[in-house]
Amino acid sequence: MPEKILILDFGSQYTQLIARRVRELNVYCEIYPFNNVPPLTEEVKGVIFSGSPCSVRDEEHPTLDLSQYLGKQPVLGVCYGAQLIAHEHGGDVTPSTIREYGRARLSELHNADRLLKELTLGSVVWMSHGDTIKEVPENIEVIASTPSVRVAAYKLRGQETYGIQFHPEVTHSDEGKTLLRNFVVHICGCQQDWTAEQFVEGTVAQLQEKLGNDKVVLGLSGGVDSSVAAMLIHQAIGKNLYCIFVDNGLLRKDEFETVLDSYKHMGLNVKGVDAKDRFYAALEGIRDPELKRKAIGRTFIEVFDDEAHQIEDVKWLAQGTIYPDVIESLSVNGPSATIKSHHNVGGLPDFMKLQVVEPLNTLFKDEVRLVGRTLKIEETIIGRHPFPGPGLAIRILSDITPQKVHILQQVDHIFISSLKSAGLYDDVWQAGAILTPVQSVGVMGDERTYEHVVALRAVASVDGMTADWCRLPYDFLADVSNDIINKVKGVNRVVYDISSKPPATIEWE
């Protein structure tokens, strides 16, 4: 097992960013809700407490037994985490008398401690808190201040326990990555040897031990995640992996045939299954997006169950679940709320007697791509934009019909093809079209029309946890809009989505 950092989540919007920054240092880390933390093992080299929207002054504020960690492992408390440690040691945490949100500058570095090594006076740090640590007890040493926050950073005397009132994980903190490197590398002693090559080697070995001579069935989608999962398992068990690519009637235009063709050169045993009618029947009349996801997930399971019965003695179902899927589907009392259900998260129904194997469920999307390149998977697959598991079903607002799917497939094809032709595809992290339930008045020739409005969406991101809308050239958008309206019967208006995540999600449903 690789050495790792544990990140305990108290509900901060920035918790996933902490994980991203740590992994950028080639150090493995895992996020756990504060109230569901595994026991410390020898692989754990340090612990980070996240921020929180809560206050330690609240009667039922999120907390845990600090004695499990403090003095036993290096600990870094960020914002709420710092306030919690100070509060539990007798410090005075009070409401801030002035606004403490946004950029501040380090005006004093009281101690050339290892946590602050190479940080400079005047460096910008990002504040985001409603409470402040007003006073600290004698066993806490203040090591950094800003003009308005005296206790910007502190250290517990006699142990490697630190608290910082700012957020080093956000890009607004100039030297945040340096501070995290100081903690993770110099204080925790991590070796920075967690790489894609090391992940492949370790994961293949684990899969060989876990799966042995068992047979595994895997659902391919043509996307990065399932393709990388397939190649990892293929390296571990070879011919005992049976891949199934299902046409659920919700794929992009001509995707079923194109994807099947792309897998011919990868050495995988792939079977194509036409299940369009089965999915359309399961989705008939359903308008609620959560119910759509559940119907699609249930139907996928049923299809795989049918196919698995045709494979003698199959014991495992492999899935391309990645870490953001797990995080977004997690719901605990306090820190994390369910954003949306993922069709490949949450286990299997009792009737399906297969165990689940998810070799990528600790990786972010960009890390999956790195692993895929290490496995020498073709760039046409590795560089492919993410595509949602439920497919076009969650890009068709309201109920699903074959006619609506046909309209959206044509719109999407024009948009994606145009991005590639214009050399913009690789500048976009994810793009797609949304068929809205809105119809608008238009004029074509001398005739009045009353047809669908479609929205185009293109975002820039690293791992999908946050995203910003892409500033595509106006002339490009004008040409795409003109193409869609002229070529796709049933559409007379095109709009462009300029919202970011958060507050919006990438998909509309």
N, C-alpha and C positions, 0 to 999 in steps of 0.2 A: 504493500500500500504506500502511496506517495505521502510525504509529509504535507501537512495542511494547516490552514488557519480556519477557525470557526468564526462565523459572523452570526451573532444573536440578534434577531430582528424584533424590535419593539414597535414596529409600524411605520418607520420612516419612509418617505417617498424616495429617498436616496439609497436605501439598503442595497439594491441591485447594482448601483454604481460603485459602491464599496467593493463588491465582489469583482466587478469588471476591472477596477484599478489594480486590485491585488493580483489578478490573473495576468494582467499586462506585465507584471513583474516576473512572470514565469513561476508563480507560486500557486499551488492548488488551494482552493478555499470552498467552503460550503456554507449555505445560509440555513439557519433553523429558527423557527419561532421561539421566543424566549421561554415559552412554557412547554416546549417539547424538544429538549436538547439531549442528544445522546451522551453517554458517559465519556469522559476524557480518556483517550488512548494515547499511547506513546507517539503516534503519528501527529497528534495535535501539538503544534509549536507555539501557538498563541491564540488569543480570543479578542474579537472586536465587538463592542456593544454599540448598536446603531442608535440613531436618533428616534424620536417618536413625536406624534402630535399631542401626546398626553403630557401632564405635569406631575412631577414627583409630589406636589402638594395635594393632588387629588387623593381622596380617601382610598380609592381602589386603583391606584396607579399600577401599571405593569412592573413587576419586580421579580426577583429570583434570589436564591441563596447565594450571595456573593462569595461565601467562604469556599464554595466549590472551585472557584477560579482564582481569586486574589491571593497572591503569594505562592500559588502553585504553578501558574503559567503567566507569561507576560500578557497584560490586558490593556487595551486601548478603548476608552469610553469616548464616543463622539456625540457631542451636543447633549441630548437626553441621557445617553450613557454616562457622560461625564457628571451630569447633575445627580444621577442616581447614586454613583459611587460616593460623591461628595456628601450627599444627603445622608446616606447610610453610615458615614463616618462622622456625623455631627456637624457637617457644614450647613450654612444658611442659604437655602435656595429661595429666592423671592421673585415676584413679578418684576420685569424690567421697567424702570422708570422712563426710559427713552426707547425709541424704536431700534431694535437690533436685528435688522433684516437687510441683507445685501452686502456690498463690499465694505471691508474695513482694512486697516493696515496695522501690521505688527509694529508697535512703537517701542516696545521693550522686550528684550530677551534676557531674562534674569539669570539664566544658568545655561552654560554651553553643554546641555545634556545631549545624550545620543539621539533622542527623539527630534531635537531641533538642529542637528548637525547640518551645516551648509544652508540653513535658512537665513535670510537676510532681513535686516531692519527695513521697514517700509514695504515689505512684501504684502501683496493683497491676499486676504482670506475672506471666505464667504460665510456670513452669519445668517442664521435662520432660526430664531428662538424667541419665545415670549417670556421665559424666565431667565434669571441670571444667577450665578453663584456669587453671593455678596460677601460671605466670609467663609474661610476655611479653618479647620482645626490645626493644631500644631504638627500633627503627623502628615500634613499635606503641604508641599512646597510649591508656590506659584513660580512657574518658569517662563511665562510669556504673557504680555498684555497688549491691548489696543487702547487708543485714547478713551474709549467709552466702556471697555470691558477689562477690569483689572485682572480677573481670573480667566484669561483666554486659554491658558494651558497650565496644567499642574502635574506633579508627580507625588505618589505616596512614598514617603521616606522608607528606605530599607527594602523596597521591592519594586519590581518592574511593572508597576501599575500607573497608567497615565490617563489624563482626561483632557480633552480639547473642546472648547466651546464652539469652534467653527467646523466647517465641512471640507476636509481635504480632498474628498472624492470628486467634487464638482470641478469643472474646468475653470470656474471663476477664481478658485484659489491657486495663485500663481505657482507656488511651490508645494502644492498638496501631494503630488506624486513623490516628491523627495521625502516628505514627512512619512508617507506610508512605506516607502522603501526603508527608511531608517528603522521603523518599527518592525516590519516584516523580516528584513534581512539582517540588520545590525543588532536588533534587540532579541527577536525571536530566533535568529540563526538559521533561517530558511536558505536552502542552497540554490534556489532559482533554476531548478533543473526540470521543471514540469513543462514539457514540450509536446508538440503533436506526435513526434516520433516515439517519445516515451509513453504517451497515451495509447498509441496503436499497439506497441509491444506489450504493455501491461494488460490492455483490454482483451487482446487476442488470447493471451495466456489465461486470463480469468474466464473467458468464454469457453475455452477448451476444457478447463476444469469443471465449469458449471454444467455444460451441455454434454460432455462426454461423447457418446455415440448416438445420442438422441437425435430425432428428426425435428426440424423447426420450419414453421410456415411463416412467411413474412409478406405483408402487403406493401407493394411498391406503388409510388405515386408519380415517379418521374422527377421528383424534386430532390434537393440536396440531402435532406435528412434521411429519408428512407433508402436512398442510394448508398450513402456512406454506411448506414447501419447494415445494409445487405453485404457490402464488401468486407466489413469487419467480421461479420459472422461467417461469410464464405471463407475467409482466411483461416478461421478457427475450425470449421467442420466440413468445408468443401461440399460434396454432393448431397450431404444430409440437409442442406438448406433448400427449401422449396418456395420460390417467389411467385406471388400472385398479383397481377395488375388488373384492377377492376375498373371497368367503364361504368361509372355510376350515373352517366347522363349529365354530369355537372362539370365535366372537364372543359378545357379550352378547345377551340376549333381544331379538328384533326389530331388532337393530342394523343388519343389512344393508339393510333397507328404509329405516330412519330416516336412515342416513348418506347413502345415495344421494339421498334427498329434500333433505337439507341442502345438497348441492353444486349443486343446480339453479340457485341464485341467485348463484353465484360466477363464472359465465362459463367454467367449466372443461369440457373435453371428457372425460366420465367414462363408462366402460363397466363394468357389473357382471358378475362371473363367478362362477357357482356351482361351487365345487370341493370341496364338503364330502366327498364320497365318496373323492376322491383323497387328501385329507389323512388321513381315517380309516384308509384302507388303508395309508398310509405309517407311521402311528403304531401299527398293530395290534401288541399284545403288548409294546410298549416301555415299560419302567418307569423307566429311568435318565433323570434330568432333562437331562443334557448330550446324550444321544442323542435325546431328544425335540426339543430345540432344533435339533440338526443335521438331523433328519428334516424338521422344519417349514421350516427355511431352504432345504434342498435342494428340497423340493416347491414352495416359493414360486418359486425360480429356474426350475424346470421349467414352472410355470404361466406365468410371465412370458415364458419363451422361446417357448412355444406362442403366446401372445398377440402377442408382438413379431413373429413370423413373419407375422402377419396384417396388420401395418402395413408398408407398402412402404418400404424403405430406412431403417428406424430404426437409429440408431447408439449411443444412450446409454440407460442405465438410471439414473434418479434415485432417490435414497433420502433418507429423513428422519433419517439418522444424526446424533446430537448428541454433544457433547464427552464427557459421562460414559460413553456407549457406547464411545467410542474408548479412554478411560482404563481402563475396567474390562476391556476385551478385550486391552489391551496386556500383553505379557509380555517382560521383558528379564532378563538375567542379573544379579540383584541387587535393584534397587529395587522393581519392580512384579510382583506375582503375578497370574495370571489368576483373577478372581473367578467369572466365568461367560462363556460365549460369547454373543455377540449375533448374532441371525440376519441382521442387515444390516451386519455388520462382517467384513472379511477378504477381500473381492474375490469374483470370479466364477469358476466352473469354465471350463476351456478351451473346452468345446463352445459356450458362450454368447458369441458374438462381439459383445458390447456393452461400451462403456466406461462407467465409473461416474462420476456427478456427485453430490456431496453438499454442497449449499450451506449446511447448518447444522452441519457437523461441527466447528466451532470455538466453538459456543455452548452454554451451560448452559440448562437448561429455562426458568428465569425470563426469560432473555434472549430465548429463542424466543418466549415470550408477548409480550414488549415489541415484537418485530419484527412479530408477527401483528397487534397493535393498530395499529401504524404502517401496516400494509397494509389496515387497516379490515376485517379478518375478523370475522365475527359472534362475539359473546361466548359464545354457546352452544358454539362450537368451541374458542375460546381458553381459556375457563374450565373446559373438560372435564378431569377427572382423567386423569393418565397411565394408559395401559393397555398391558400388556406385548406386544411383538411376537408372541410365540408364543401370545398369547391365553389362554384358559382351560386350555390344555394344561398349563401350569406351575402352575395352581391346582387341578389334579386330581392328587393324589399317587398314584403307581402308574400302571397302564395306562389308556389312553383308550378309552371306548366312547360311542356316541351316547346311551345311557341316562344315563351319568354326566354328560355335557355337559348334558343336559336338566335333570337335578336341580340342577346348579350354576347354570345360567342362571336358574332360578326363584328360588333362594336369593339370588343376586346382585341380581336385579331388586328383590326385596323390600327388601334392605339399602340399595341406592342410592336407590330411590324414597323410602324412609323418611327418609334423610338430607336429600333435597330438600324433602320435606313439612315436616320439622321445622326447616328453615332452617339446617341444619348442613353442607350440602354444601360451601359455599365456605370453611368453617373447616377443612376436611380437604384435605390435598394429594393423597392417593391412598387409595382404599378398595376393598375387594373381599372375596370369600368364598373359602375354600379347602375343597375336599372331601377329607377325610382318608381313608386306607384303614382307619381304625379303625371298628368297629361296637360299639355299646353296647346294654345292656339298658334297656328303657323300658317304661312302662305307659301304654296309651291305652284309656280306658274300662276294661273288665274284662280286656283282652287284654294279654299280654306281647309286646313288640316287640324286635327285634334289628336295628337300622338304623344308618345312617351318622351320624358326628359331623362337623359342619361348624364351621370356625373363621372368625370375622370379623376383619378387619384394617383399621385406619384409622390413618394416620400424618400428622404435620405435618412439613413440610420446605420448603426453598427450591429446591433443585436435585436432590434425590434422592441426593446423595453422602452425606449424613447425614440421619437422620430420628428422630423421637420418636413414641411411640404417643399417640394422641389420647385425652384424658380425656372420652369421651362420657358424657352423663348416664345414670345407672343406670336411670332409668325408661324412657328411650329404648331402651337395650339390652334391657331386659326385654320391652318391647312388640315389638321386632324379633324376639327369640328366640321369643316366643309365636306371632307371625305365621308364621314359618318352619316351626316344628314342626307347626302346625295346617294349613298350606296346601301344604306340599311333602311329597308321599308319598316315603318312603325316608329321611327325616331325623327323628331323635328326640332329638338333643342339639346344643346350640350353645355354643361357647366363644369367648372374646375374647382376642386376642393382645396382650399388654402388653410385648413386647420392642422395643427400639430398635435402630437401625442406626448404628454398630456396637454390639454384636457380631453381631446378626442382620442379614440383608438384608431388604428390603421384601417381596419375594416369597419364598415358602417353597421354591421350586425355582429 
